[in-house]
Amino acid sequence: MTRLPHAEWLDRPGLHRIVAALTADGGAVRIVGGAVRDTLLALPVTDIDLATPLRPEEVSRRLEAAGIKVIPTGIAHGTVTAIASGDHHEITTLRRDVETDGRRATVAFADDWREDAARRDFTINALYADPGTRAVDDWFGGLADLEAGRIRFIGDAATRIAEDHLRILRFYRFAARFGRGELDPDSHAAVIAARQSLKSLSRERIADELIKILALPDPRAIVAQMAGDGIFGVLLPELDPAFLPALDRLRANEDTTDTPPAALRRLSALLPADPAAAEQVASRLRLSTRQRKYLGALAAHRGDGPRPARQLAHAIGIDAARDVYLLAGDGATATAALQALAGWEVPVLPLKGGDIVARGVAVGPEVARLLKAVEAAWVAEDFPGASRVADLVDQKIGRTSD
């Protein structure tokens, strides 16, 4: 019998209070999914999810009787969130699928642990552990797959994908995170065969999963695999044919400058240096207005040889300017640009229209023209102080008078 190795999170008082409430009087509870998988892999655990045969109303009753706050986050699907000693834990009643359409499922509550496990996606996510004995239940070979670095659907892969088409993208993400060696042939063939079904998913779900893939420490191999499998032909037809060298250059610059990964920066590396195409992708993925403008700015400036870093930051913001250099520069250029931007804030021109009017210029278009001319000179001189700006104003007014 495999047992979970001891981990810090198993000693948390909030978890103990929840387990005590749910196991009293013949109740039962198991830790399920990522917490079990990641503990077996000696990885950090963030979310600790629990499963129980108890119905949601009974779960809520028991927890509230124990002084534990309950939030009905997904009670229609059997899930509540318990807050105990500052920790949040999702608790879900055992379920079986009644009907699925590839986007959502109709479920019924169940009493059978194996039946609940059978509705999950991958074998490595269908591991259940007793919080007291730490014994691990494994009905589908998840422990062997975890040891082999093999991502495999439970049962028939095509059936699992038909239940939720997002599992196609999850397959690639989990393969990148936990896989080693060749992809499981049956699972891999099934995701390729089903790739057109991604069109039925909401754009928000696609964007969320794509961003998770691009935020991985090094997504290059799995992105190349997805491209070769035709996934981006469905999701991202704007994919730049030269995306691999761009992604290689970006990863090298991220390493050289010790810059943490950023999914949107990496998404930009997949796209051509075309602002219209970048903004079209952002709109289709339902990204925010800020994210859309950011992708557009990167596309507009990374293909034409970036201007001095602070000048570029004045035009498009510090974060976008930094990322232009990470995308387009070599290691030395990117390092110099990031050093120039470190701890620096984009200054505000110490000049207003009224200052020009006070020098005798009539209110009107000439004031705006002078402001623009002075600002251009101020930026070109690397943002000098107010006294130099005053000199620039006098020069521009003098030229106008002449």
VOPAGU-2260 file (C-alpha; in pm, 1 decimal, decimal comma):
REM VOPAGU-2260
SITE   aa  ch    i         X         Y         Z
SITE  MET   A    0       0,0       0,0       0,0
SITE  THR   A    1     143,4     336,4    -106,1
SITE  ARG   A    2     123,9     610,8     154,4
SITE  LEU   A    3     172,7     983,0     122,6
SITE  PRO   A    4     505,6    1099,9     262,1
SITE  HIS   A    5     459,8    1336,0     550,1
SITE  ALA   A    6     416,1    1696,9     441,8
SITE  GLU   A    7     373,1    2023,3     629,8
SITE  TRP   A    8      21,1    2079,8     502,1
SITE  LEU   A    9    -100,9    1756,6     664,0
SITE  ASP   A   10     -45,5    1918,4    1005,1
SITE  ARG   A   11    -248,1    2232,2     943,1
SITE  PRO   A   12    -506,5    2282,3    1218,3
SITE  GLY   A   13    -776,7    2395,0     975,5
SITE  LEU   A   14    -752,5    2070,5     781,0
SITE  HIS   A   15    -766,3    1870,0    1105,4
SITE  ARG   A   16   -1083,1    2052,6    1214,3
SITE  ILE   A   17   -1254,5    1986,0     881,1
SITE  VAL   A   18   -1153,8    1617,9     877,0
SITE  ALA   A   19   -1273,4    1571,8    1234,3
SITE  ALA   A   20   -1612,8    1722,4    1152,9
SITE  LEU   A   21   -1664,4    1513,7     839,4
SITE  THR   A   22   -1542,0    1180,3     975,9
SITE  ALA   A   23   -1748,0    1186,7    1296,8
SITE  ASP   A   24   -2038,6     941,4    1325,0
SITE  GLY   A   25   -1932,8     722,9    1034,3
SITE  GLY   A   26   -1852,8    1000,9     785,4
SITE  ALA   A   27   -1562,3     975,1     546,8
SITE  VAL   A   28   -1333,1    1214,1     361,0
SITE  ARG   A   29   -1032,4    1182,2     131,6
SITE  ILE   A   30    -774,1    1423,9      -2,5
SITE  VAL   A   31    -791,9    1415,3    -380,0
SITE  GLY   A   32    -614,5    1530,6    -693,6
SITE  GLY   A   33    -331,0    1778,5    -706,6
SITE  ALA   A   34    -237,2    1773,3    -337,8
SITE  VAL   A   35    -184,5    1396,6    -351,8
SITE  ARG   A   36      -4,2    1406,3    -687,4
SITE  ASP   A   37     227,9    1692,8    -594,1
SITE  THR   A   38     310,4    1552,6    -250,0
SITE  LEU   A   39     412,6    1223,1    -409,0
SITE  LEU   A   40     636,8    1423,4    -643,6
SITE  ALA   A   41     779,7    1630,9    -356,5
SITE  LEU   A   42     640,1    1948,6    -513,8
SITE  PRO   A   43     487,5    2244,0    -326,6
SITE  VAL   A   44     115,5    2205,7    -257,0
SITE  THR   A   45    -113,9    2505,7    -290,0
SITE  ASP   A   46    -472,4    2374,8    -304,5
SITE  ILE   A   47    -590,8    2092,5     -79,4
SITE  ASP   A   48    -919,4    1957,9    -213,7
SITE  LEU   A   49   -1133,1    1703,6     -33,6
SITE  ALA   A   50   -1397,9    1452,7    -143,8
SITE  THR   A   51   -1668,8    1291,8      67,4
SITE  PRO   A   52   -1975,3    1070,4      23,0
SITE  LEU   A   53   -2169,2    1313,1     245,1
SITE  ARG   A   54   -2425,5    1527,8      65,4
SITE  PRO   A   55   -2351,8    1902,6      46,5
SITE  GLU   A   56   -2619,8    1998,2     298,4
SITE  GLU   A   57   -2479,5    1746,4     547,4
SITE  VAL   A   58   -2125,6    1872,9     483,6
SITE  SER   A   59   -2243,6    2228,7     555,2
SITE  ARG   A   60   -2435,8    2124,2     865,2
SITE  ARG   A   61   -2140,3    1940,2    1014,7
SITE  LEU   A   62   -1890,9    2215,6     940,0
SITE  GLU   A   63   -2110,6    2493,4    1076,1
SITE  ALA   A   64   -2174,6    2289,0    1390,2
SITE  ALA   A   65   -1796,2    2275,5    1434,8
SITE  GLY   A   66   -1768,4    2653,6    1401,8
SITE  ILE   A   67   -1625,2    2638,6    1049,3
SITE  LYS   A   68   -1741,9    2895,7     794,0
SITE  VAL   A   69   -1899,9    2749,6     480,2
SITE  ILE   A   70   -1935,4    2921,0     141,3
SITE  PRO   A   71   -2163,5    2746,8    -114,8
SITE  THR   A   72   -1924,7    2811,7    -405,1
SITE  GLY   A   73   -2057,0    2536,5    -631,0
SITE  ILE   A   74   -2326,9    2370,0    -429,6
SITE  ALA   A   75   -2532,5    2271,8    -737,4
SITE  HIS   A   76   -2239,4    2051,7    -835,5
SITE  GLY   A   77   -2175,8    1938,8    -479,3
SITE  THR   A   78   -1892,0    2175,4    -386,2
SITE  VAL   A   79   -1861,5    2399,8     -83,3
SITE  THR   A   80   -1562,8    2594,6      42,6
SITE  ALA   A   81   -1470,9    2561,6     407,8
SITE  ILE   A   82   -1267,5    2826,7     588,1
SITE  ALA   A   83   -1100,6    2690,6     899,2
SITE  SER   A   84    -811,7    2848,8    1089,6
SITE  GLY   A   85    -748,4    3078,2     794,8
SITE  ASP   A   86    -722,2    2799,3     535,9
SITE  HIS   A   87    -963,8    2752,9     244,5
SITE  HIS   A   88   -1052,5    2400,9     130,0
SITE  GLU   A   89   -1295,0    2290,3    -139,4
SITE  ILE   A   90   -1505,0    1990,1     -37,3
SITE  THR   A   91   -1696,0    1806,3    -309,3
SITE  THR   A   92   -1949,9    1528,5    -273,5
SITE  LEU   A   93   -1870,8    1214,5    -473,9
SITE  ARG   A   94   -2030,0    1238,7    -818,5
SITE  ARG   A   95   -2101,7    1055,0   -1139,9
SITE  ASP   A   96   -2174,8    1210,6   -1477,3
SITE  VAL   A   97   -2530,6    1182,1   -1601,6
SITE  GLU   A   98   -2487,9    1382,6   -1922,1
SITE  THR   A   99   -2207,8    1584,3   -2083,8
SITE  ASP   A  100   -2185,2    1795,0   -2397,3
SITE  GLY   A  101   -1813,8    1871,7   -2408,0
SITE  ARG   A  102   -1849,7    2201,7   -2222,7
SITE  ARG   A  103   -2047,4    2122,5   -1906,9
SITE  ALA   A  104   -2173,9    1816,6   -1725,3
SITE  THR   A  105   -2492,9    1718,8   -1548,2
SITE  VAL   A  106   -2393,4    1520,0   -1241,6
SITE  ALA   A  107   -2559,4    1306,7    -978,1
SITE  PHE   A  108   -2424,1    1247,4    -630,2
SITE  ALA   A  109   -2269,9     906,9    -566,6
SITE  ASP   A  110   -2139,4     692,5    -283,6
SITE  ASP   A  111   -1865,5     507,4    -468,4
SITE  TRP   A  112   -1507,7     639,5    -457,9
SITE  ARG   A  113   -1405,1     456,2    -774,8
SITE  GLU   A  114   -1703,5     594,2    -964,3
SITE  ASP   A  115   -1602,6     944,8    -861,3
SITE  ALA   A  116   -1243,9     881,4    -968,1
SITE  ALA   A  117   -1357,2     746,2   -1305,4
SITE  ARG   A  118   -1502,8    1084,8   -1407,5
SITE  ARG   A  119   -1168,3    1262,2   -1369,1
SITE  ASP   A  120    -939,5    1335,0   -1662,4
SITE  PHE   A  121    -596,7    1178,0   -1608,9
SITE  THR   A  122    -486,2     882,0   -1402,9
SITE  ILE   A  123    -238,6    1096,1   -1206,6
SITE  ASN   A  124    -526,6    1322,9   -1097,0
SITE  ALA   A  125    -741,9    1035,4    -973,1
SITE  LEU   A  126    -538,8     956,3    -661,3
SITE  TYR   A  127    -719,3     972,3    -324,4
SITE  ALA   A  128    -548,8     972,6      15,2
SITE  ASP   A  129    -685,7     908,0     362,3
SITE  PRO   A  130    -588,7    1211,3     574,2
SITE  GLY   A  131    -538,2     995,2     880,7
SITE  THR   A  132    -347,6     689,9     755,5
SITE  ARG   A  133    -211,5     868,7     443,0
SITE  ALA   A  134    -293,9     550,5     243,4
SITE  VAL   A  135    -337,8     624,1    -128,8
SITE  ASP   A  136    -621,0     475,4    -333,4
SITE  ASP   A  137    -539,7     425,0    -703,1
SITE  TRP   A  138    -790,1     251,0    -929,5
SITE  PHE   A  139    -648,0     338,1   -1272,5
SITE  GLY   A  140    -269,5     305,4   -1255,4
SITE  GLY   A  141    -200,7     667,2   -1164,8
SITE  LEU   A  142      90,4     582,2    -936,5
SITE  ALA   A  143     270,6     392,2   -1211,4
SITE  ASP   A  144     200,2     671,7   -1460,1
SITE  LEU   A  145     328,4     929,5   -1214,0
SITE  GLU   A  146     650,7     734,6   -1171,3
SITE  ALA   A  147     689,8     691,5   -1547,4
SITE  GLY   A  148     609,4    1055,7   -1628,5
SITE  ARG   A  149     316,9     941,4   -1842,4
SITE  ILE   A  150       3,0    1151,7   -1890,4
SITE  ARG   A  151    -282,3     915,8   -1972,5
SITE  PHE   A  152    -656,7     959,9   -1984,2
SITE  ILE   A  153    -868,1     739,1   -1760,7
SITE  GLY   A  154   -1037,4     471,7   -1967,7
SITE  ASP   A  155   -1116,0     561,3   -2328,2
SITE  ALA   A  156    -938,7     885,1   -2418,8
SITE  ALA   A  157   -1192,6     993,1   -2681,7
SITE  THR   A  158   -1474,4     952,6   -2430,3
SITE  ARG   A  159   -1292,7    1159,0   -2168,0
SITE  ILE   A  160   -1230,6    1435,6   -2425,6
SITE  ALA   A  161   -1592,5    1428,7   -2543,3
SITE  GLU   A  162   -1697,5    1497,6   -2183,1
SITE  ASP   A  163   -1493,2    1819,0   -2174,3
SITE  HIS   A  164   -1307,0    1945,4   -2479,6
SITE  LEU   A  165   -1077,4    2158,6   -2263,6
SITE  ARG   A  166    -904,5    1834,3   -2169,7
SITE  ILE   A  167    -721,5    1858,5   -2502,4
SITE  LEU   A  168    -528,1    2161,7   -2377,9
SITE  ARG   A  169    -496,4    2018,2   -2029,0
SITE  PHE   A  170    -328,1    1712,4   -2180,7
SITE  TYR   A  171     -52,8    1930,8   -2325,5
SITE  ARG   A  172     -16,5    2134,4   -2007,2
SITE  PHE   A  173      11,5    1829,3   -1784,8
SITE  ALA   A  174     250,9    1664,2   -2029,6
SITE  ALA   A  175     472,7    1972,5   -2005,7
SITE  ARG   A  176     456,5    1981,7   -1625,6
SITE  PHE   A  177     477,7    1614,7   -1535,3
SITE  GLY   A  178     557,1    1420,1   -1849,7
SITE  ARG   A  179     884,6    1259,6   -1950,2
SITE  GLY   A  180     976,3    1095,5   -2277,7
SITE  GLU   A  181     725,2    1020,0   -2551,4
SITE  LEU   A  182     360,4    1116,9   -2511,8
SITE  ASP   A  183     116,5     835,9   -2434,9
SITE  PRO   A  184      24,0     723,6   -2788,5
SITE  ASP   A  185    -348,6     660,7   -2731,2
SITE  SER   A  186    -402,0     987,0   -2544,2
SITE  HIS   A  187    -195,0    1181,6   -2795,8
SITE  ALA   A  188    -381,1    1040,2   -3094,9
SITE  ALA   A  189    -714,2    1122,0   -2929,6
SITE  VAL   A  190    -634,8    1490,0   -2868,0
SITE  ILE   A  191    -516,8    1535,4   -3226,9
SITE  ALA   A  192    -829,2    1367,8   -3363,0
SITE  ALA   A  193   -1053,7    1588,5   -3145,6
SITE  ARG   A  194    -874,6    1920,6   -3197,2
SITE  GLN   A  195   -1155,6    2080,6   -3401,5
SITE  SER   A  196   -1385,1    2042,8   -3098,5
SITE  LEU   A  197   -1186,4    2319,3   -2928,9
SITE  LYS   A  198   -1395,9    2560,3   -3133,8
SITE  SER   A  199   -1696,2    2479,4   -2915,5
SITE  LEU   A  200   -1529,1    2608,1   -2597,5
SITE  SER   A  201   -1571,0    2955,6   -2459,1
SITE  ARG   A  202   -1286,0    3185,7   -2548,9
SITE  GLU   A  203   -1228,8    3264,2   -2181,6
SITE  ARG   A  204   -1164,0    2897,2   -2100,6
SITE  ILE   A  205    -925,4    2865,2   -2394,7
SITE  ALA   A  206    -739,1    3180,8   -2293,8
SITE  ASP   A  207    -708,7    3064,2   -1933,9
SITE  GLU   A  208    -558,5    2729,4   -2033,6
SITE  LEU   A  209    -331,2    2878,6   -2299,2
SITE  ILE   A  210    -196,1    3131,5   -2049,6
SITE  LYS   A  211    -126,6    2851,9   -1800,4
SITE  ILE   A  212      74,7    2668,3   -2066,9
SITE  LEU   A  213     274,6    2977,1   -2161,9
SITE  ALA   A  214     344,3    3056,4   -1794,6
SITE  LEU   A  215     527,3    2724,7   -1744,9
SITE  PRO   A  216     900,6    2760,7   -1674,6
SITE  ASP   A  217     992,5    2653,0   -2029,8
SITE  PRO   A  218     696,1    2592,3   -2263,2
SITE  ARG   A  219     898,7    2569,8   -2586,4
SITE  ALA   A  220     886,0    2193,4   -2637,2
SITE  ILE   A  221     514,2    2161,0   -2570,8
SITE  VAL   A  222     430,4    2468,3   -2781,0
SITE  ALA   A  223     625,4    2316,7   -3069,8
SITE  GLN   A  224     437,4    1988,6   -3016,9
SITE  MET   A  225     102,4    2170,0   -3019,9
SITE  ALA   A  226     195,8    2351,1   -3339,1
SITE  GLY   A  227     299,6    2026,4   -3505,9
SITE  ASP   A  228     -25,1    1861,4   -3394,7
SITE  GLY   A  229    -237,8    2133,0   -3555,0
SITE  ILE   A  230    -370,3    2273,4   -3226,5
SITE  PHE   A  231    -274,7    2631,3   -3311,2
SITE  GLY   A  232    -434,0    2593,0   -3652,4
SITE  VAL   A  233    -760,8    2583,1   -3456,7
SITE  LEU   A  234    -680,3    2822,2   -3171,0
SITE  LEU   A  235    -424,7    3064,6   -3309,5
SITE  PRO   A  236    -420,4    3081,5   -3689,8
SITE  GLU   A  237    -209,2    3398,2   -3660,8
SITE  LEU   A  238      83,1    3188,8   -3534,0
SITE  ASP   A  239     407,0    3328,9   -3677,5
SITE  PRO   A  240     597,2    3060,6   -3876,0
SITE  ALA   A  241     915,9    3189,6   -3706,2
SITE  PHE   A  242     775,0    3154,5   -3352,9
SITE  LEU   A  243    1032,9    2900,3   -3237,6
SITE  PRO   A  244    1341,7    3122,3   -3288,3
SITE  ALA   A  245    1148,7    3410,7   -3127,2
SITE  LEU   A  246    1059,2    3194,9   -2827,2
SITE  ASP   A  247    1417,3    3067,1   -2803,5
SITE  ARG   A  248    1551,6    3423,8   -2801,8
SITE  LEU   A  249    1297,4    3530,3   -2540,3
SITE  ARG   A  250    1376,5    3237,1   -2309,6
SITE  ALA   A  251    1749,7    3306,5   -2340,9
SITE  ASN   A  252    1696,2    3673,1   -2252,9
SITE  GLU   A  253    1469,3    3584,9   -1961,4
SITE  ASP   A  254    1745,6    3362,2   -1825,3
SITE  THR   A  255    2022,9    3615,8   -1891,6
SITE  THR   A  256    1835,3    3899,1   -1717,4
SITE  ASP   A  257    1681,0    3677,6   -1446,8
SITE  THR   A  258    1333,3    3791,8   -1549,8
SITE  PRO   A  259    1038,2    3578,9   -1430,6
SITE  PRO   A  260     815,0    3421,5   -1696,2
SITE  ALA   A  261     516,3    3619,2   -1824,4
SITE  ALA   A  262     253,9    3442,9   -2032,5
SITE  LEU   A  263     148,4    3745,1   -2238,3
SITE  ARG   A  264     510,1    3822,6   -2327,9
SITE  ARG   A  265     544,7    3465,9   -2452,4
SITE  LEU   A  266     214,9    3490,2   -2640,0
SITE  SER   A  267     360,6    3791,5   -2819,8
SITE  ALA   A  268     657,1    3576,4   -2926,4
SITE  LEU   A  269     413,8    3343,6   -3103,9
SITE  LEU   A  270     262,0    3625,9   -3308,5
SITE  PRO   A  271     391,6    3827,7   -3603,4
SITE  ALA   A  272     514,2    4183,8   -3544,5
SITE  ASP   A  273     175,5    4312,8   -3656,8
SITE  PRO   A  274     -27,8    4525,0   -3410,4
SITE  ALA   A  275    -356,6    4455,3   -3587,6
SITE  ALA   A  276    -303,4    4078,0   -3567,2
SITE  ALA   A  277    -199,2    4099,2   -3200,3
SITE  GLU   A  278    -506,2    4300,9   -3105,9
SITE  GLN   A  279    -727,5    4064,4   -3303,8
SITE  VAL   A  280    -592,2    3769,3   -3104,1
SITE  ALA   A  281    -642,9    3958,1   -2776,7
SITE  SER   A  282   -1002,7    4042,3   -2867,5
SITE  ARG   A  283   -1080,1    3685,4   -2972,6
SITE  LEU   A  284    -940,1    3550,2   -2644,5
SITE  ARG   A  285   -1146,8    3806,2   -2452,3
SITE  LEU   A  286    -838,1    3959,7   -2293,1
SITE  SER   A  287    -874,6    4289,5   -2111,1
SITE  THR   A  288    -834,5    4626,6   -2282,0
SITE  ARG   A  289    -503,3    4674,2   -2101,8
SITE  GLN   A  290    -376,5    4335,5   -2220,8
SITE  ARG   A  291    -491,5    4406,3   -2576,2
SITE  LYS   A  292    -305,2    4738,1   -2585,8
SITE  TYR   A  293       1,2    4573,3   -2433,1
SITE  LEU   A  294      14,0    4302,0   -2701,1
SITE  GLY   A  295     -39,9    4564,8   -2968,9
SITE  ALA   A  296     248,0    4775,9   -2833,8
SITE  LEU   A  297     486,9    4478,8   -2829,9
SITE  ALA   A  298     394,2    4388,0   -3185,7
SITE  ALA   A  299     434,0    4746,8   -3302,9
SITE  HIS   A  300     782,3    4802,1   -3159,9
SITE  ARG   A  301     967,1    4472,9   -3147,6
SITE  GLY   A  302    1009,6    4435,9   -3522,3
SITE  ASP   A  303    1170,5    4768,5   -3609,7
SITE  GLY   A  304    1473,6    4788,8   -3381,0
SITE  PRO   A  305    1379,1    4941,9   -3045,8
SITE  ARG   A  306    1468,2    5299,2   -2962,6
SITE  PRO   A  307    1658,9    5383,1   -2639,8
SITE  ALA   A  308    1491,1    5204,0   -2350,3
SITE  ARG   A  309    1368,8    5507,2   -2156,8
SITE  GLN   A  310    1237,3    5675,9   -2469,2
SITE  LEU   A  311    1045,3    5361,2   -2552,9
SITE  ALA   A  312     913,6    5337,5   -2196,3
SITE  HIS   A  313     789,9    5696,8   -2221,1
SITE  ALA   A  314     590,0    5595,0   -2529,4
SITE  ILE   A  315     448,2    5257,4   -2424,0
SITE  GLY   A  316     519,2    5210,1   -2052,0
SITE  ILE   A  317     803,1    5049,0   -1859,3
SITE  ASP   A  318     667,8    4692,2   -1863,6
SITE  ALA   A  319     602,1    4691,5   -2236,4
SITE  ALA   A  320     939,3    4852,0   -2312,6
SITE  ARG   A  321    1118,1    4591,1   -2103,2
SITE  ASP   A  322     938,0    4314,2   -2287,7
SITE  VAL   A  323    1017,7    4460,3   -2630,7
SITE  TYR   A  324    1387,3    4427,7   -2545,3
SITE  LEU   A  325    1341,1    4076,6   -2409,1
SITE  LEU   A  326    1164,1    3977,2   -2729,2
SITE  ALA   A  327    1380,1    4156,8   -2984,3
SITE  GLY   A  328    1725,1    4219,6   -2837,4
SITE  ASP   A  329    2027,7    4002,1   -2778,4
SITE  GLY   A  330    2138,2    3923,8   -2424,5
SITE  ALA   A  331    2366,6    4225,7   -2387,2
SITE  THR   A  332    2113,5    4469,6   -2530,7
SITE  ALA   A  333    1831,4    4333,3   -2317,9
SITE  THR   A  334    2047,8    4348,0   -2005,7
SITE  ALA   A  335    2146,7    4710,6   -2069,9
SITE  ALA   A  336    1784,4    4808,4   -2134,1
SITE  LEU   A  337    1658,2    4644,6   -1817,0
SITE  GLN   A  338    1934,7    4812,6   -1615,9
SITE  ALA   A  339    1834,3    5150,1   -1762,5
SITE  LEU   A  340    1472,5    5089,9   -1659,3
SITE  ALA   A  341    1539,7    4941,7   -1314,8
SITE  GLY   A  342    1402,5    5165,8   -1041,6
SITE  TRP   A  343    1314,1    5433,9   -1296,0
SITE  GLU   A  344     971,4    5592,4   -1333,0
SITE  VAL   A  345     847,7    5761,8   -1647,4
SITE  PRO   A  346     869,5    6136,7   -1565,7
SITE  VAL   A  347     607,5    6398,9   -1645,9
SITE  LEU   A  348     707,8    6692,1   -1864,2
SITE  PRO   A  349     752,2    6989,9   -1625,9
SITE  LEU   A  350     566,1    7224,3   -1860,3
SITE  LYS   A  351     204,7    7319,4   -1921,8
SITE  GLY   A  352      32,1    7524,0   -2184,5
SITE  GLY   A  353      -8,8    7810,2   -1942,1
SITE  ASP   A  354     370,1    7836,5   -1907,5
SITE  ILE   A  355     393,9    7897,5   -2283,0
SITE  VAL   A  356     108,1    8148,0   -2282,3
SITE  ALA   A  357     286,2    8333,8   -2000,3
SITE  ARG   A  358     577,5    8383,4   -2240,7
SITE  GLY   A  359     354,2    8578,6   -2477,0
SITE  VAL   A  360     228,2    8306,9   -2710,6
SITE  ALA   A  361    -140,0    8346,8   -2794,2
SITE  VAL   A  362    -377,3    8074,6   -2680,9
SITE  GLY   A  363    -444,4    7838,9   -2970,8
SITE  PRO   A  364    -288,8    7566,8   -3188,7
SITE  GLU   A  365      58,3    7719,1   -3159,9
SITE  VAL   A  366      66,5    7639,5   -2787,5
SITE  ALA   A  367      -8,7    7273,8   -2856,0
SITE  ARG   A  368     253,3    7262,0   -3132,3
SITE  LEU   A  369     516,9    7412,0   -2903,0
SITE  LEU   A  370     429,8    7170,2   -2622,3
SITE  LYS   A  371     473,2    6877,8   -2858,7
SITE  ALA   A  372     803,8    7012,4   -2994,1
SITE  VAL   A  373     945,4    7075,4   -2646,5
SITE  GLU   A  374     837,1    6730,5   -2528,4
SITE  ALA   A  375    1009,8    6565,5   -2825,7
SITE  ALA   A  376    1334,4    6750,1   -2748,6
SITE  TRP   A  377    1299,9    6670,8   -2376,8
SITE  VAL   A  378    1260,8    6299,5   -2449,8
SITE  ALA   A  379    1553,9    6303,0   -2694,5
SITE  GLU   A  380    1775,9    6458,9   -2423,6
SITE  ASP   A  381    1677,7    6185,5   -2173,2
SITE  PHE   A  382    1429,7    6388,3   -1967,5
SITE  PRO   A  383    1631,3    6681,1   -1826,6
SITE  GLY   A  384    1497,6    6895,8   -1541,5
SITE  ALA   A  385    1281,1    7206,8   -1537,9
SITE  SER   A  386    1561,8    7457,1   -1607,4
SITE  ARG   A  387    1661,4    7279,9   -1927,1
SITE  VAL   A  388    1295,3    7256,0   -2028,9
SITE  ALA   A  389    1266,4    7633,6   -1984,2
SITE  ASP   A  390    1564,7    7677,2   -2217,3
SITE  LEU   A  391    1399,7    7447,3   -2470,2
SITE  VAL   A  392    1080,4    7652,4   -2456,8
SITE  ASP   A  393    1272,0    7973,5   -2516,1
SITE  GLN   A  394    1456,1    7813,2   -2808,7
SITE  LYS   A  395    1136,1    7692,9   -2969,9
SITE  ILE   A  396     962,3    8028,5   -2919,0
SITE  GLY   A  397    1266,1    8207,9   -3055,7
SITE  ARG   A  398    1263,6    7992,9   -3367,0
SITE  THR   A  399     893,8    8059,6   -3408,5
SITE  SER   A  400     954,9    8434,6   -3378,1
SITE  ASP   A  401    1239,0    8417,9   -3627,5
